């Protein structure tokens, strides 16, 4: 895939930031392309070179944020014993929350359009990482269910939790760590086939 020209990248970034700035004080329906262009000092002709309308720009904002979160929380798949996975995943969950808090303003701005949009950004980012993580585990463990269904189940609840933390602005890391460990241990028991148990049957 060809790399985008630096000027195009800069222009798109400016337009995204312009829309997100306006969303802090106005509803999307009340924002015009003209206002976005005035906010960013970019002319309308240039705007329409890159986007069909403000909804297309919003869609790009959502996708760009999701990609940013994915890049920042992508864990290193180190070879660890099965019993250490709850700790690894609990720490990954905390890092995910920290990353979303760093992008709190953007997530809340997007949520101004629709709260479900904010949830969807976090869910799609986390779901992508969890699916990748499960794939990396698949040569060591057998899953009872399809990986995509496990990922969708875990990321849906997690995204709602993250959005709550984002709106509250802080959280008790120690309490969340132990809560995540407990949930992950139960989830692993529910989703991973116990090879030792099968051998005794």
Secondary structure, 3 states (H helix, E strand, C coil): CCCCCHHHHHHHHHHHHHHHHHHCCCCHHHCCHHHHHHHHCCCHHHHHHHCCCHHHHHHHHHHHHHHHHHHHHCCCCCCCCHHHHHHHHHHHHHHHHHHHHHCHHHHHHHHHHCHHHHHHHHHHHHHHHHHHHHHHHCCCCCECCCHHHHHHHHHHHHHHHHHHHHHHCCCCHHHHHHHHHHHHHHHHHHHECCHHHHHCC
